Amino acid sequence: MADSSLARVRWAKRLAWGLLWAAVPLALVLFRVSETLQLPLFFLMIPYGFVCLSCALYFALVPCPRCGRRFFTGTWGLNPFASKCQNCALSIHEDRR
């Protein structure tokens, strides 16, 4: 199991949570920009929506380095709070021990 594999899983989790937390401040900034440019806010949020969708798909499909199945997706669905693989219980910080 390579260190970079678990680092990729941690990166996917940080990216997904970061985009979630950035949504409201970004929407407020884009609202101001849309007033200045006289564009509807919808047109400015479309690229951000595509970025969020692709990152969410990457987050949901990131493979576990041990079992090869999806790390955050298990029997009960997607668990964004998971710190262990939903299939084989590999800790996300296993390489740091």
Secondary structure, DSSP 8 states (H G I E B T S, - for coil): --HHHHHHHHHHHHHHHHHHHHHHHHHHHHHHHHHHHT--HHHHHHHHHHHHHHHHHHHHH-B-TTT-SBSSEETTEE-TT-SB-TTT--BTTGGG-
